[in-house]
Amino acid sequence: MLDREAVRANVAVVESKIAAACERAGRAQSEVTLIAVTKTFPVLAVDYAAAAGITNVGENRVQEARDKRPESKANVRWHLIGHLQSNKARDAVKLFDVIQSVDSIELAEKLARAAGEKKVEVLLQVNIGRELQKSGIAPDEVGAAVKHIGTLTSLDLRGLMIIPPHGTVGEARAFFRETRRMRDDLGLRELSMGMSEDYEIAIEEGATIVRVGRAIFGERG
């Protein structure tokens, strides 16, 4: 069961670890945006997080955000971080401030058409581990995808997002480092990588956005 004070305390712990990771990396804490991942939790999770100072929340599904957003009193930015089916592009551009999971040129084009004159912030999801079961642009196709999305005037491509394969700390660090080099080569700004188990390493390797759920809200039921 969610507890307002427990969420506040957990946010404080996460933020202190972010600050420490930034210090180790010689970075300013202001360079890193913390997203509280509220997927599968009730709308109270959004409100409790906002009360603890969180300004960005992440959801995996369009339907869940559609149910929660009208009920939340929080002044936060909503990020879609889960796979987006192309037939829900129109709903996604209305519900979310940032769509992090653009995993194909086809989806980008559908989002652009759905957005119309609205400018939508997006991140390109890269399948950094080259895993068959995961969505995302193949690493060797990212450059071409970035170039193409740059022609879609209603999309504001801000950076890259990854979900690395499960593995050791050293393996995760290598994937984070590879993505950082890719982002730098492309001249993009944002780098969304790192979750509850590895966000400190991700920050050390250049993450500008970390997506933390369990460390803030506890285990999902």
Rosetta blueprint (number, residue, H / E / L):
1 M L
2 L L
3 D L
4 R H
5 E H
6 A H
7 V H
8 R H
9 A H
10 N H
11 V H
12 A H
13 V H
14 V H
15 E H
16 S H
17 K H
18 I H
19 A H
20 A H
21 A H
22 C H
23 E H
24 R H
25 A H
26 G L
27 R L
28 A L
29 Q H
30 S H
31 E H
32 V L
33 T E
34 L E
35 I E
36 A E
37 V E
38 T L
39 K L
40 T L
41 F L
42 P L
43 V H
44 L H
45 A H
46 V H
47 D H
48 Y H
49 A H
50 A H
51 A H
52 A L
53 G L
54 I L
55 T L
56 N E
57 V E
58 G E
59 E E
60 N L
61 R L
62 V H
63 Q H
64 E H
65 A H
66 R H
67 D H
68 K H
69 R H
70 P H
71 E H
72 S L
73 K L
74 A L
75 N L
76 V L
77 R E
78 W E
79 H E
80 L E
81 I L
82 G L
83 H L
84 L L
85 Q L
86 S H
87 N H
88 K H
89 A H
90 R H
91 D H
92 A H
93 V H
94 K H
95 L H
96 F L
97 D L
98 V E
99 I E
100 Q E
101 S E
102 V E
103 D L
104 S L
105 I H
106 E H
107 L H
108 A H
109 E H
110 K H
111 L H
112 A H
113 R H
114 A H
115 A H
116 G L
117 E L
118 K L
119 K L
120 V E
121 E E
122 V E
123 L E
124 L E
125 Q E
126 V E
127 N L
128 I L
129 G L
130 R L
131 E L
132 L L
133 Q L
134 K L
135 S L
136 G L
137 I E
138 A L
139 P H
140 D H
141 E H
142 V H
143 G H
144 A H
145 A H
146 V H
147 K H
148 H H
149 I H
150 G L
151 T L
152 L L
153 T L
154 S L
155 L E
156 D E
157 L E
158 R E
159 G E
160 L E
161 M E
162 I E
163 I L
164 P L
165 P L
166 H L
167 G L
168 T L
169 V H
170 G H
171 E H
172 A H
173 R H
174 A H
175 F H
176 F H
177 R H
178 E H
179 T H
180 R H
181 R H
182 M H
183 R H
184 D H
185 D H
186 L H
187 G L
188 L L
189 R L
190 E E
191 L E
192 S E
193 M L
194 G L
195 M L
196 S L
197 E L
198 D L
199 Y H
200 E H
201 I H
202 A H
203 I H
204 E H
205 E L
206 G L
207 A L
208 T L
209 I E
210 V E
211 R E
212 V E
213 G L
214 R H
215 A H
216 I H
217 F H
218 G L
219 E L
220 R L
221 G L
